[in-house]
């Protein structure tokens, strides 16, 4: 009885880990590219062995939530907030296209969440039954990526329709907004890198002093 319970708990733990992997694999293969400032930030970020992976996951998580909260998306560049959209002074036809894109994205997000939830439960049930099929899991993940990419492409077309409806002045204003954001991010990353460098220098200077003090005590 104890062996059966231990096996069940072990399978449940594996199920939880694998379900999280399934969520990651089910993400669109071609999600909207980060804005230029985000790309600059990535290239300017120091290589930190211990925390680099966690920083990348946190950045990806925050970027995805920013897209979900966005008032508008520019495919290939990223999200815009409500204030930025208000500054565009959209006409009625443009507002209609904006709402259509928002609605389509909201529906897709809900469907994707439900699909992942259902797949996660199926996988947990299979693991509890002692069934493990890595090949089938990889095929399912590949199919999920392709389906997500197709859904994303359809939504991108709606955002592109809105972009195409903007006049030259509105498009230039959007470009200016992204440029200003890129400058702010670049400045932030520069200061962040300077603070890290100063902290590392202070640590490096402290190490020889601590070593010398230890030798004197011995």
Secondary structure, 3 states (H helix, E strand, C coil): CHHHHHHHHHHHHHHHHHHHHHHHHCCCCCCCCCCHHHHHHHHHCCCCCCCHHHHHHHHHHHHHHHHHHCCEEECCCEEECHHHHHHHCCCHHHHHHHHHHHHHHHHHHHHHHHHHHHHHHHHHHHHHCCCCCHHHHHHHHHHHHHHHHHHHHHHHHHHHHHHHHCCHHHHHHHHHHHHHHHHHHHHHHHHHHHHHHHHHHHHHHHHHHHHHHHHHHC
